Amino acid sequence: MKQLDSLKSHARRAFLQGSIAAGTLLAGPFTALAAPPGFDQWRDNFRARALAKGISAATWTRVMGRIEPDMSVFRQMQKQPEFNEQIWQYINRRVSDWRIINGREALKKNEALFARIEKDFGVERGTLLALWGVESAYGDPLVQQNHMKPVFPALAALAWNEPRRKAYWETELINALRIVDRGWSTPEEMRGSWAGAMGHSQWMPEVWLNVGFDYDGDGKVSPFGRPDDALGSTAKYLVNRGKYHRGQHWGYEVRANGNMSGSRTYAAWASAGVTRADGQPFPQPNASAQLWIPVVGGPAFLLGPNFYAVRSYNPSMNYALAICHLGDRILGAPPFIHPFPGSERALTLAEVQEMQTRLSKAGFDTGGTDGRVGNDTMKAIRDYQTKMSLLPADGYGGLKVLARLRQGN
């Protein structure tokens, strides 16, 4: 779960949200095609290493015996779409009307599950809802169908011919084989991103094996199907790897004067003149937090340990802020009180759908008109901006793009 802290499309997103490319070699474990030169020899050599790691001969034959590498993964690595985003654009795209509305519906459908997780792990439901919404659109089966591919051909290609992290990919391939060996899943079910991340909360095989657990009691561990295992295990991840603190909120938007830094209690921050932007008192004055001002002139935040627990899931500060804010919004909190410099409000769900419809009618394929902005919609926006000389052509669909679309061509 690695990602550079950048306002561009992030490395972890590349890991976790690959799309199926045209012409992909999607040969499954029972299909034989002509292997690229050198692959068969690598596979024969790798078999001995896999068996030495405890993979059974039966599982090896079932999964790898006739597999062909999915060579499209290398195109995916080189051609991941990049969109330069200011932080307010990054937040607006992820803390969208679509995710807020659907997050509330997901909570209604899974109220008992989130109550159980809060009791067992102490992780706030808003945080888990936001992670679920950003990582897999709340497990939307259409999203999974459109963006997921068989992971074994992809991992086989990377383990064989990706020179920079060859040992990493070989380990993840063995992890994936071990999952089949344990009977937790099948090669056919294991569909994910081009890099092998799967399910509701986009687990890599290592996370599935070492963090995932059977939270629904059906005898296996699975990130697919019912969300119990995925969300329960994600809570466990935040506690064990992120050091999540039960009963603490992630932090607060604040008003801060002057250049202050360091970690101190909320009470000490208040004594230094830092107050909550909404005027409310800090509920746990003895808990510790750090001050962060992402952009000079923009909102300021006091960040507690649970913000950094979310950041353990993805090391981008902007990602963590988006997740924490989305979780608050799903549970009824307002937008940030102090705006980012040069920002505009996020489009409503109806406005995003209108934008997608107008783009599609103008010949720019958004991949759907459901109000959820993904890479297809962003590419359509950027292509439209380029054609209409709307600068910067940054792929951000906001009020300016919608206003130009309403004017027509």
Secondary structure, 3 states (H helix, E strand, C coil): CCCCCCCCCCHHHHHHCCCCCCCCCCCCCCCCCCCCCCHHHHHHHHHHHHHHCCCCHHHHHHHHCCCCCCCHHHHHHHCCCCCCCCHHHHHHHHCCHHHHHHHHHHHHHCHHHHHHHHHHHCCCHHHHHHHHHHHHCCCCHHHHHHHCEEHHHHHHHHHHHCCCCHHHHHHHHHHHHHHHHCCCCCCCCCEECCCCCECCCCECHHHHHHCCCCCCCCCCCCCCCCCHHHHHHHHHHHHHCCCCCCCCCCEEEEECCCCCCCEEEHHHHHHCCCEECCCCCCCCCCCEEEEECCCCCCCEEEECHHHHHHHHHCCCHHHHHHHHHHHHHHCCCCCCCCCCCCCCCCCCHHHHHHHHHHHHHCCCCCCCCCCCCCHHHHHHHHHHHHHCCCCCCCCCCCHHHHHHHHHCC
